[in-house]
Amino acid sequence: MGTRREFVAWLSALSLAGLARPLEADESAEAAAAAAGKVWLDLVDEGCYASGWDAAAPLFRQMMSRDQWHRAVQSVRAPLGRCLSRTLTSHRLVDSFPGGPSGPYVVLRFESEFEGRACVVETVTPALGPDESWRVAGYYVS
């Protein structure tokens, strides 16, 4: 199990789609990953952080405990307030990131508006699991 610092660094790496090894576009996979990412973001928007942790990819849960996740996401999201709007601006299917396990992953970027900040970029990175379901493996707010 890695440290919180390693987890944050890995999440940051997930947000850098340019460093990932891209795969050929697969609209079906990207659409399924986007749907899973939106459902997961709904949990986070509702403040259901523990449920978001439970629904995340195993890698996500291995890198940070539920309590650590709750504290980390609350410290980032609480100052932003309620999400007013969110638009998916890009999606990219990739097979790996520097220092991360093999994917595939889909890097989703959303332009979001919150009560406390108008221009937020959220990067959500679902990973395809062995059960063929997409689960969020990374979340980064900038």
C-alpha positions as CSV (number, residue, x, y, z in Angstrom):
1,M,0.0,0.0,0.0
2,G,1.4,3.4,-0.9
3,T,1.4,6.6,1.1
4,R,-1.1,9.4,0.7
5,R,1.6,11.5,-1.0
6,E,2.1,8.7,-3.6
7,F,-1.6,8.5,-4.1
8,V,-1.9,12.2,-4.7
9,A,1.1,12.1,-7.1
10,W,-0.5,9.1,-8.9
11,L,-3.9,11.0,-9.2
12,S,-2.0,14.0,-10.5
13,A,-0.3,11.7,-13.1
14,L,-3.7,10.4,-14.1
15,S,-4.8,13.9,-14.9
16,L,-1.9,14.4,-17.3
17,A,-3.4,12.6,-20.3
18,G,-0.6,13.8,-22.5
19,L,1.8,11.5,-20.6
20,A,-0.4,8.5,-21.0
21,R,0.0,5.9,-23.7
22,P,-3.1,6.5,-25.9
23,L,-5.1,3.6,-27.4
24,E,-7.2,3.7,-30.5
25,A,-10.5,5.5,-29.9
26,D,-13.3,3.1,-28.8
27,E,-16.5,5.1,-28.6
28,S,-18.4,2.3,-26.7
29,A,-15.7,2.0,-24.0
30,E,-15.4,5.8,-23.7
31,A,-19.2,6.2,-23.4
32,A,-19.4,3.4,-20.7
33,A,-16.5,5.0,-18.8
34,A,-18.1,8.5,-19.0
35,A,-21.4,7.1,-17.7
36,A,-19.6,5.4,-14.8
37,G,-17.7,8.6,-14.1
38,K,-20.8,10.7,-14.0
39,V,-22.6,8.3,-11.6
40,W,-19.6,8.5,-9.3
41,L,-19.4,12.3,-9.5
42,D,-23.1,12.4,-8.5
43,L,-22.2,10.5,-5.3
44,V,-19.4,13.0,-4.6
45,D,-21.7,15.9,-5.4
46,E,-24.2,14.6,-2.9
47,G,-21.5,14.4,-0.2
48,C,-21.7,10.6,-0.2
49,Y,-17.9,10.3,0.0
50,A,-17.9,6.9,1.7
51,S,-20.2,5.6,-1.1
52,G,-17.9,7.1,-3.7
53,W,-15.0,5.3,-2.1
54,D,-16.9,2.0,-2.0
55,A,-17.8,2.4,-5.7
56,A,-14.3,3.3,-6.8
57,A,-11.8,0.9,-8.4
58,P,-9.9,-1.5,-6.1
59,L,-6.6,0.5,-6.9
60,F,-8.2,3.7,-5.6
61,R,-9.3,1.9,-2.4
62,Q,-5.9,0.3,-1.9
63,M,-4.1,3.6,-2.1
64,M,-6.2,5.5,0.5
65,S,-8.5,4.4,3.4
66,R,-12.1,5.5,3.4
67,D,-11.4,8.0,6.2
68,Q,-8.4,9.4,4.3
69,W,-10.5,9.8,1.2
70,H,-13.3,11.5,3.1
71,R,-10.9,14.0,4.6
72,A,-9.1,14.7,1.3
73,V,-12.2,15.1,-0.9
74,Q,-14.0,17.2,1.8
75,S,-11.0,19.5,2.0
76,V,-11.1,20.1,-1.8
77,R,-14.9,20.0,-2.4
78,A,-16.4,21.8,0.6
79,P,-14.9,25.2,-0.3
80,L,-16.3,24.9,-3.8
81,G,-19.9,24.5,-2.6
82,R,-22.6,22.9,-4.7
83,C,-21.9,21.9,-8.3
84,L,-24.0,24.1,-10.5
85,S,-23.0,22.7,-13.9
86,R,-20.6,20.2,-15.4
87,T,-19.8,19.6,-19.1
88,L,-17.6,16.8,-20.4
89,T,-15.0,18.5,-22.6
90,S,-12.8,15.6,-23.5
91,H,-12.3,11.9,-23.1
92,R,-9.3,9.8,-24.0
93,L,-8.7,6.0,-23.9
94,V,-5.2,5.2,-22.6
95,D,-3.5,2.0,-21.6
96,S,-1.1,3.2,-18.9
97,F,0.4,6.1,-17.0
98,P,4.0,6.6,-15.8
99,G,4.4,4.6,-12.6
100,G,0.8,3.3,-12.7
101,P,-0.6,-0.1,-13.4
102,S,-1.7,-1.1,-16.9
103,G,-5.2,-0.1,-17.9
104,P,-7.2,0.5,-19.9
105,Y,-8.3,3.9,-18.5
106,V,-10.4,6.7,-19.9
107,V,-9.3,10.2,-18.9
108,L,-12.4,12.3,-18.6
109,R,-12.2,16.1,-18.3
110,F,-15.1,18.2,-17.2
111,E,-15.5,21.9,-17.1
112,S,-17.5,22.5,-13.9
113,E,-19.1,25.5,-12.2
114,F,-19.5,25.5,-8.4
115,E,-21.1,28.0,-6.1
116,G,-17.8,29.0,-4.8
117,R,-15.7,28.9,-8.0
118,A,-16.9,29.4,-11.5
119,C,-14.2,27.7,-13.6
120,V,-13.1,24.3,-12.3
121,V,-11.6,21.5,-14.3
122,E,-12.4,18.0,-12.9
123,T,-10.4,15.1,-14.2
124,V,-12.1,11.7,-13.5
125,T,-10.3,8.6,-14.6
126,P,-12.3,5.3,-14.7
127,A,-10.4,2.0,-15.1
128,L,-11.8,-1.1,-16.7
129,G,-11.9,-3.9,-14.1
130,P,-11.6,-7.6,-14.5
131,D,-15.4,-7.8,-14.3
132,E,-15.6,-5.5,-17.4
133,S,-17.1,-2.7,-15.4
134,W,-15.6,0.8,-15.3
135,R,-14.8,2.2,-11.8
136,V,-13.2,5.5,-10.9
137,A,-9.5,5.1,-10.2
138,G,-8.5,8.8,-10.1
139,Y,-10.1,12.2,-9.4
140,Y,-8.3,15.5,-9.6
141,V,-9.6,19.0,-9.3
142,S,-7.8,22.1,-10.7
